[in-house]
């Protein structure tokens, strides 16, 4: 009888040992934030993740390994960083072991920072749940679904801001004193006060009474930011990206619609970003900030070709802010050509420290 009991106990323990880890893994859930964020260089960031156990029994051993963005600087005291952070070249991994009680959730927050501009993606996570006696474990993995866009540095140079402010002022004045004779938004009945040239004879014939065109005013004046990186050094291109950020934030603040063209290699979430039509608002701003954050230093076409594309695609009431690396006489003539062909306001910012 005692032998049968011992044998039965051994069989039960063997079955538990074989299935314990897989059964427990089915009760473990890994969760982390999925929202992508924009950050400044060296800004303190938080990575929050949690493990939950929906079983009525405890899980005595869980190991989790998480891939943070490359080149991450983990914040904390020296002993903590030494015990939790693993570095392999640019790769950064956090590893920790824990036990989770029945129907419990364990949340962990890591503080970190990123020192350079760029788009940083987190990698995979891996969970290891041990068996009953700790001889073996079962593994599950997945993708950490967020990334960080580290922005170009913010420029606080008052002189540079005054240049852009003056340009904005010139554009803003025009929106209230000029009519756009091209864009017609509708028709009104003739009252006798409108210029005779504004009468729409086709509309008059349809309505059987005098009708005048209703024009769009220059509240639709817009600015196209042109970024030129042809021939620039890495430092000069970086400065140009910072100038673009400064201008974009000023246009947003003043509610001036703006677009973007470049001969550089910027990347949106959908692919290469070389042109963004005029717009304003949070989505427009974030799309361009994402592109500036992940910009490469490669040049895809000449400044002259970029200007020719701009002129061909020009729309009414469009003015130009040119952000460029230091230029030569040929590039200066190219900008003069843009001003002559469009008759528009032109503001030039050069990407150098002085």
C-alpha positions in Angstrom: 0.0 0.0 0.0 2.8 2.4 0.9 4.6 1.5 -2.3 1.5 2.2 -4.3 1.1 5.6 -2.6 4.7 6.5 -3.3 4.5 5.4 -6.9 1.3 7.4 -7.4 2.9 10.5 -5.8 5.9 10.2 -8.1 3.6 9.9 -11.2 1.7 13.0 -10.1 4.8 15.0 -9.5 6.2 13.9 -12.9 3.0 15.0 -14.6 3.1 18.3 -12.7 6.7 18.8 -13.5 6.0 18.2 -17.2 3.0 20.5 -17.5 3.6 23.1 -14.8 5.5 25.7 -16.8 3.2 25.5 -19.9 0.1 25.8 -17.7 1.5 28.7 -15.8 2.7 30.5 -18.9 -1.0 30.5 -20.1 -1.9 32.6 -17.0 0.9 35.1 -17.4 0.3 38.3 -19.4 2.9 40.9 -20.4 1.8 44.5 -21.0 3.6 47.7 -21.9 2.7 51.1 -23.2 2.1 51.2 -27.0 2.1 55.0 -27.5 5.0 56.4 -29.4 6.5 59.6 -27.9 8.6 62.6 -29.0 11.4 63.6 -26.6 14.3 66.0 -26.3 17.9 64.9 -26.2 18.8 63.6 -22.7 15.2 64.0 -21.5 14.4 61.6 -18.7 11.9 59.0 -20.0 9.9 56.2 -18.4 9.5 52.7 -19.7 6.6 51.0 -17.8 5.8 47.3 -18.2 3.8 44.9 -16.1 3.3 41.2 -15.6 0.0 39.8 -14.4 -1.0 36.3 -13.1 -4.7 35.5 -13.5 -4.3 32.1 -11.8 -5.3 31.3 -8.2 -1.9 29.7 -7.7 1.4 31.7 -7.5 4.0 31.6 -10.1 7.2 31.1 -8.3 9.7 31.9 -11.0 9.3 34.3 -13.9 12.2 35.9 -15.8 11.7 38.7 -18.3 14.2 40.3 -20.7 13.3 43.5 -22.5 15.2 45.2 -25.3 15.3 49.0 -24.8 16.2 51.3 -27.8 19.8 51.1 -28.9 22.3 53.3 -27.0 19.8 53.8 -24.2 21.4 55.3 -21.0 19.6 53.6 -18.0 19.2 55.9 -15.1 19.6 54.8 -11.5 22.4 54.1 -9.0 25.4 52.3 -10.2 24.6 49.0 -8.4 21.1 48.9 -9.9 22.3 49.6 -13.4 25.0 47.0 -13.1 22.5 44.3 -11.9 19.8 45.0 -14.5 21.3 46.3 -17.7 23.1 44.2 -20.3 25.0 45.8 -23.1 26.0 44.2 -26.4 27.5 46.9 -28.6 24.7 49.4 -29.1 22.1 46.9 -27.8 20.6 47.4 -24.4 18.7 44.7 -22.5 17.0 44.8 -19.1 16.7 41.5 -17.3 14.9 40.7 -14.0 13.6 37.7 -12.1 10.5 37.7 -9.9 7.7 35.7 -8.4 4.0 36.7 -8.9 1.3 35.9 -6.4 -2.1 34.6 -7.3 -4.3 37.1 -9.1 -1.6 39.7 -8.8 0.1 42.2 -11.2 3.6 43.4 -10.9 4.5 46.7 -12.5 8.0 48.0 -13.2 9.2 51.4 -14.3 12.6 52.0 -15.8 14.1 55.5 -16.2 16.3 56.1 -19.2 17.5 58.8 -21.6 18.7 59.0 -25.2 21.6 61.3 -26.1 21.3 61.7 -29.8 18.6 62.7 -32.4 16.9 59.8 -34.1 14.0 57.4 -34.2 14.5 54.6 -31.6 12.5 51.4 -31.6 12.3 49.0 -28.7 13.0 45.4 -29.6 11.5 42.2 -28.4 10.7 40.9 -24.9 11.1 37.4 -23.7 9.4 35.6 -20.8 10.7 32.5 -19.1 8.5 30.5 -16.7 10.1 27.8 -14.7 8.8 24.3 -14.0 7.8 23.0 -10.6 11.3 22.1 -9.5 13.3 24.6 -11.5 14.9 22.1 -13.8 13.5 23.5 -17.0 11.6 26.5 -18.3 9.3 27.5 -21.2 9.8 30.6 -23.3 7.4 33.1 -24.9 8.3 36.3 -26.7 6.8 39.3 -28.5 7.5 42.8 -29.8 7.5 45.9 -27.6 5.2 48.1 -29.7 6.5 51.6 -29.1 9.3 53.9 -30.3 10.8 57.2 -29.4 11.5 60.2 -31.7 14.3 62.3 -30.3 14.0 65.7 -31.8 16.7 68.1 -33.1 17.8 70.4 -30.4 15.7 73.5 -29.8 17.2 76.8 -30.9 16.7 79.7 -28.5 18.7 82.3 -30.5 16.8 85.6 -30.3 18.3 87.0 -33.4 17.3 84.0 -35.5 13.8 84.1 -34.1 13.5 87.8 -34.9 14.4 87.1 -38.5 11.6 84.5 -38.8 9.2 86.7 -36.8 9.8 89.5 -39.3 9.1 87.1 -42.1 5.9 86.0 -40.4 4.9 89.6 -39.9 5.2 90.3 -43.6 3.2 87.3 -44.5 0.5 88.1 -41.9 0.0 91.6 -43.1 -0.7 90.4 -46.6 -3.5 88.1 -45.4 -5.6 91.0 -44.4 -4.9 93.6 -47.2 -4.9 91.5 -50.3 -7.4 89.5 -52.3 -6.6 86.4 -54.2 -8.0 87.0 -57.7 -7.6 83.3 -58.6 -9.5 81.3 -55.9 -13.2 81.9 -55.9 -15.1 80.4 -53.0 -18.6 81.3 -54.1 -21.0 84.0 -55.4 -23.0 86.8 -53.9 -25.8 88.9 -55.3 -24.6 92.2 -56.8 -25.3 95.1 -54.4 -23.8 98.0 -56.4 -20.8 98.3 -54.1 -18.7 95.6 -55.7 -16.3 96.4 -58.6 -17.9 95.8 -62.0 -15.0 93.5 -63.0 -16.1 91.0 -60.2 -19.4 90.3 -61.9 -19.7 86.6 -63.0 -21.6 86.7 -66.3 -22.1 83.0 -66.4 -23.5 82.9 -62.9 -25.7 85.9 -63.7 -27.1 84.0 -66.7 -27.9 81.0 -64.5 -29.5 83.0 -61.7 -31.2 85.6 -64.0 -29.8 88.4 -61.8 -26.4 90.1 -61.3 -24.0 87.9 -59.3 -20.5 88.7 -58.2 -17.6 86.4 -57.3 -16.7 85.9 -53.7 -12.9 85.7 -53.4 -10.8 83.9 -50.9 -8.7 86.3 -48.9 -5.1 85.8 -47.9 -6.0 84.1 -44.7 -4.9 81.2 -46.9 -1.4 82.6 -47.4 1.0 79.8 -46.7 4.7 79.2 -46.3 6.7 76.4 -47.9 9.8 75.4 -45.9 12.6 74.4 -48.3 15.4 72.4 -46.7 18.6 72.2 -48.8 21.5 69.9 -47.5 23.5 69.6 -50.8 27.2 69.8 -50.0 26.8 70.3 -46.3 28.8 68.7 -43.5 27.2 66.6 -40.8 27.3 69.5 -38.4 25.8 72.0 -40.9 23.0 69.6 -41.8 22.2 69.0 -38.1 22.0 72.8 -37.6 19.6 73.0 -40.6 17.3 70.4 -39.0 17.3 72.5 -35.8 16.4 75.6 -37.8 13.5 73.8 -39.4 12.2 72.8 -36.0 12.4 76.4 -34.8 10.5 77.7 -37.9 7.8 75.0 -37.7 7.1 75.7 -34.0 6.9 79.5 -34.8 4.5 78.9 -37.7 2.4 76.7 -35.4 2.3 79.3 -32.7 1.2 82.0 -35.2 -1.3 79.7 -37.0 0.5 80.2 -40.4 -0.1 77.2 -42.7 3.2 75.7 -43.8 4.5 72.9 -46.0 7.8 71.3 -46.5 10.2 70.3 -49.3 13.7 68.9 -49.1 16.4 67.3 -51.2 17.4 65.3 -48.1 16.4 61.9 -46.8 13.6 62.2 -44.2 11.4 59.3 -43.2 7.8 59.2 -42.2 6.1 56.1 -40.8 4.9 55.4 -44.4 8.3 55.8 -46.0 10.6 58.5 -47.5 9.4 62.0 -46.8 10.4 64.6 -49.4 7.2 66.7 -49.6 4.5 67.6 -47.2 1.6 69.9 -48.4 0.6 73.0 -46.4 -1.2 72.4 -43.2 -1.3 73.2 -39.5 -2.2 71.4 -36.3 -1.0 68.5 -34.1 -1.0 65.8 -36.7 0.8 68.0 -39.3 3.3 69.0 -36.7 4.0 65.5 -35.4 4.5 64.2 -38.9 7.2 66.7 -39.7 8.9 66.4 -36.3 9.0 62.6 -36.8 10.6 63.2 -40.2 13.2 65.7 -38.8 14.0 63.3 -35.9 14.9 60.4 -38.3 16.5 62.5 -41.0 19.5 61.0 -42.7 22.5 63.0 -43.9 22.2 61.8 -47.6 21.2 64.2 -50.4 19.0 62.8 -53.1 19.0 65.7 -55.7 20.6 69.0 -56.3 19.4 72.3 -54.9 18.7 73.6 -58.4 16.4 70.6 -59.1 14.7 71.1 -55.8 13.9 74.7 -56.6 12.7 73.7 -60.1 10.3 71.2 -58.5 9.1 73.8 -56.1 8.4 76.3 -58.9 6.5 73.7 -61.0 4.3 72.7 -58.0 3.8 76.3 -56.7 0.3 77.2 -55.5 -1.2 80.6 -55.1 -0.2 82.7 -52.2 2.8 80.6 -51.3 5.9 82.2 -49.7 9.3 80.5 -49.0 11.5 80.0 -46.0 14.8 78.5 -47.3 16.8 76.6 -44.7 20.2 75.7 -46.3 23.7 74.7 -45.6 26.3 77.4 -46.4 26.0 78.1 -50.1 28.1 79.2 -53.1 27.4 81.7 -55.8 25.4 79.1 -57.9 23.1 78.3 -55.0 22.6 82.0 -54.3 21.6 82.5 -57.9 19.2 79.6 -57.6 17.5 81.3 -54.7 17.3 84.6 -56.6 15.7 82.7 -59.4 13.0 81.4 -57.1 12.3 84.9 -55.9 12.0 86.3 -59.4 9.9 83.5 -60.7 7.4 83.5 -57.9 7.4 87.1 -56.8 7.0 85.8 -53.3 8.5 86.7 -50.0 11.8 84.8 -49.4 13.5 84.3 -46.1 16.9 82.4 -45.9 18.4 80.8 -42.8 21.9 79.3 -43.1 22.9 76.2 -41.1 26.0 77.4 -39.4 26.7 78.3 -35.8 27.4 82.0 -36.4 
